[in-house]
Amino acid sequence: MITNKFTYQPLNRETIDGKRHYVTPDNQRVSSVTTILDATKTQESRDALNNWRKRVGIEKAQNITTEAAGRGTRMHKWLENYVKNGMIDEPGSNPYSQQSHVMANKIIEQGLINVNEYWGVEIPVYYPSLYAGTTDCVGVWKDKPAIIDFKQSNKAKKREWIDDYFLQLCAYMLAHDEVHETKIEAGVILMCTQDFQYQEFVLEGSDLEKYKNMWWDRVAEYYKNKQ
């Protein structure tokens, strides 16, 4: 199902001072998108996370986080197989696998149905000298070149809660545009909750330009603080 429109070079990962970095084709070690976002979170965001951990208890909070990460990994694998092969296998008897399988099918049936063309899945992208990351999917969504990310969630999200998801999309599209000389027009988040509620968030037009500028502000802040 993938149209091999671009040559995507693999990027090796390295951990430097406990943070994820990538080695680009010109042998530069650059910080990951997630490392930059994490390092430049507002104090308000950090406080909100810490307060949640205290409220539910440290052990329970860790269990919730671990379970969500596992569910997300399984769901992403189902979706990756679908993009590559046009179908996904049966989940087997594991209840977590079954849950993520239903979530993946929700995204396929309600979100990926709008994808006209796939250019790749689990694609490494980098902006020379600055950052790198791995985007879930690149292709054409409703006739627009797009970066597409798959997300799982414990509960439904409001648009105002997901700024970092939008910044992540912008980071990937700016990198793709720079290296592959494209003009990505949209960022799309296809999300499913653990109780199988599908959500879709689209970033385009003036909102897209706003978040691109916000991303560059975070990059500048990150490297300023590293000096």
Legacy VTK file of the C-alpha trace (Angstrom):
# vtk DataFile Version 3.0
C-alpha trace
ASCII
DATASET POLYDATA
POINTS 227 float
0.000 0.000 0.000
3.034 2.286 0.322
4.091 4.488 -2.574
7.884 4.742 -2.409
8.022 8.407 -3.292
11.013 9.308 -1.119
14.153 7.609 0.154
14.030 7.588 3.946
17.401 6.886 5.515
17.486 5.037 8.847
18.735 7.009 11.836
20.530 5.319 14.697
19.457 6.225 18.221
21.810 7.016 21.060
21.262 7.946 24.694
23.371 10.885 25.820
23.087 12.052 29.444
19.905 10.011 29.737
18.249 11.730 26.775
17.378 10.289 23.361
19.436 11.507 20.432
19.660 10.502 16.781
22.688 10.185 14.500
21.918 11.883 11.176
23.391 10.766 7.810
26.109 13.433 8.101
27.109 11.901 11.466
25.694 14.675 13.624
24.138 13.793 16.967
20.954 15.777 17.446
18.304 15.759 20.149
15.002 13.999 19.570
11.756 15.907 19.198
10.428 14.349 22.393
13.585 15.326 24.292
13.162 18.967 23.230
9.471 19.004 24.131
10.095 17.431 27.526
12.951 19.804 28.367
10.918 22.904 27.495
7.646 22.055 29.240
6.150 24.883 31.241
6.285 24.730 35.018
2.501 24.616 34.974
2.596 21.402 32.940
5.184 19.865 35.250
3.172 20.805 38.319
-0.020 19.348 36.831
1.725 16.015 36.189
3.248 15.908 39.669
-0.085 16.770 41.276
-1.778 13.957 39.362
0.853 11.480 40.543
0.367 12.557 44.148
-3.409 12.437 43.829
-3.627 8.877 42.486
-0.501 7.608 44.220
2.979 7.083 42.784
2.624 3.323 42.278
-0.812 3.547 40.648
0.329 6.425 38.450
3.263 4.315 37.229
0.960 1.371 36.530
-1.420 3.582 34.531
1.474 5.040 32.538
3.028 1.631 31.848
-0.283 0.107 30.777
-1.035 3.048 28.466
2.423 2.803 26.890
1.984 -0.910 26.246
-1.453 -0.380 24.766
-0.107 2.362 22.523
2.797 0.202 21.335
0.439 -2.633 20.385
-1.973 -0.279 18.634
0.843 1.315 16.640
2.067 -2.118 15.537
-1.385 -3.074 14.243
-1.608 0.194 12.315
1.894 -0.152 10.911
0.999 -3.619 9.618
-2.188 -2.263 8.066
-0.383 0.519 6.196
2.212 -1.938 4.893
-0.077 -4.853 4.065
-3.622 -3.516 3.815
-4.805 -5.772 6.639
-4.076 -6.707 10.239
-3.841 -10.152 11.803
-6.135 -11.443 14.518
-5.116 -10.406 18.037
-5.080 -13.727 19.850
-6.296 -14.259 23.416
-4.317 -11.575 25.282
-6.907 -9.026 26.528
-4.565 -6.070 26.069
-3.820 -7.192 22.516
-7.547 -7.533 21.837
-8.198 -4.050 23.220
-5.482 -2.434 21.109
-6.727 -4.374 18.085
-10.207 -2.841 18.425
-8.638 0.603 18.887
-6.548 0.175 15.742
-9.611 -0.887 13.762
-11.470 2.235 14.928
-8.646 4.383 13.542
-8.566 2.405 10.300
-12.327 2.580 9.751
-12.834 6.220 10.697
-9.452 7.856 10.071
-7.264 6.003 7.589
-10.205 5.726 5.220
-9.405 9.361 4.358
-5.784 8.660 3.372
-5.363 8.783 -0.409
-1.746 7.632 -0.483
0.873 6.375 1.960
4.488 7.470 1.544
5.748 5.590 4.552
5.123 4.412 8.095
7.433 4.721 11.128
9.520 7.194 9.153
12.750 8.708 10.557
12.986 12.435 9.822
15.560 15.038 10.798
16.205 18.746 10.504
19.955 19.098 9.848
21.978 20.124 12.923
18.882 20.642 15.090
16.683 17.626 15.812
15.275 14.305 14.625
12.424 11.932 15.339
10.176 9.197 14.017
6.759 10.016 12.647
4.019 7.394 12.531
2.884 8.003 8.972
3.468 10.304 5.988
1.182 10.518 2.998
-1.798 12.263 1.460
-4.836 12.859 3.668
-7.973 14.211 1.987
-5.838 15.225 -1.018
-3.304 17.132 1.140
0.278 16.064 1.879
0.224 15.308 5.590
2.044 14.073 8.645
-0.232 11.622 10.452
0.236 10.517 14.047
-1.585 7.729 15.849
-2.430 8.290 19.517
-4.071 6.245 22.211
-5.601 7.904 25.258
-7.028 6.840 28.596
-9.880 9.298 28.084
-11.189 11.720 25.459
-9.096 14.824 24.898
-10.012 18.443 24.278
-8.150 20.272 21.537
-6.670 22.756 24.006
-5.006 19.912 25.913
-2.813 18.645 23.078
-0.467 21.494 22.193
2.558 19.188 22.424
0.980 16.782 19.932
0.582 19.648 17.474
4.161 20.795 18.073
5.345 17.263 17.407
3.503 17.236 14.078
5.085 20.558 13.117
8.558 19.329 14.005
8.146 16.329 11.726
6.668 18.261 8.811
9.343 20.968 8.947
12.030 18.285 8.908
10.377 16.428 6.032
9.985 19.649 4.038
13.630 20.603 4.630
15.217 17.288 3.646
12.788 16.031 0.999
11.769 19.423 -0.463
8.076 18.861 0.162
5.357 21.211 1.296
3.336 19.368 3.898
-0.032 21.094 4.242
-1.630 19.333 7.200
-0.931 17.550 10.447
-3.460 14.933 11.515
-3.861 13.185 14.852
-5.952 10.021 14.773
-6.771 9.016 18.334
-8.701 6.264 20.073
-9.435 5.977 23.782
-9.220 2.770 25.755
-13.032 2.598 25.746
-12.989 2.860 21.920
-13.975 6.504 21.361
-12.453 7.798 18.130
-11.170 11.379 17.920
-9.566 13.315 15.078
-7.628 16.565 15.270
-6.432 18.409 12.164
-3.819 21.157 12.050
-3.727 23.308 8.913
-3.882 26.886 7.627
-3.176 29.722 10.056
-3.222 27.354 13.042
-0.478 25.321 11.417
1.702 28.405 10.930
1.109 29.415 14.547
2.271 26.059 15.866
5.277 26.008 13.553
6.406 29.277 15.119
5.752 27.861 18.588
7.900 24.846 17.757
10.807 27.024 16.649
10.475 28.956 19.920
10.803 25.685 21.849
13.869 24.663 19.810
15.491 28.039 20.485
14.705 27.760 24.194
16.134 24.244 24.335
19.473 25.153 22.772
19.716 28.374 24.768
19.348 26.391 27.999
21.990 23.898 26.850
24.655 26.586 26.533
LINES 1 228
227 0 1 2 3 4 5 6 7 8 9 10 11 12 13 14 15 16 17 18 19 20 21 22 23 24 25 26 27 28 29 30 31 32 33 34 35 36 37 38 39 40 41 42 43 44 45 46 47 48 49 50 51 52 53 54 55 56 57 58 59 60 61 62 63 64 65 66 67 68 69 70 71 72 73 74 75 76 77 78 79 80 81 82 83 84 85 86 87 88 89 90 91 92 93 94 95 96 97 98 99 100 101 102 103 104 105 106 107 108 109 110 111 112 113 114 115 116 117 118 119 120 121 122 123 124 125 126 127 128 129 130 131 132 133 134 135 136 137 138 139 140 141 142 143 144 145 146 147 148 149 150 151 152 153 154 155 156 157 158 159 160 161 162 163 164 165 166 167 168 169 170 171 172 173 174 175 176 177 178 179 180 181 182 183 184 185 186 187 188 189 190 191 192 193 194 195 196 197 198 199 200 201 202 203 204 205 206 207 208 209 210 211 212 213 214 215 216 217 218 219 220 221 222 223 224 225 226
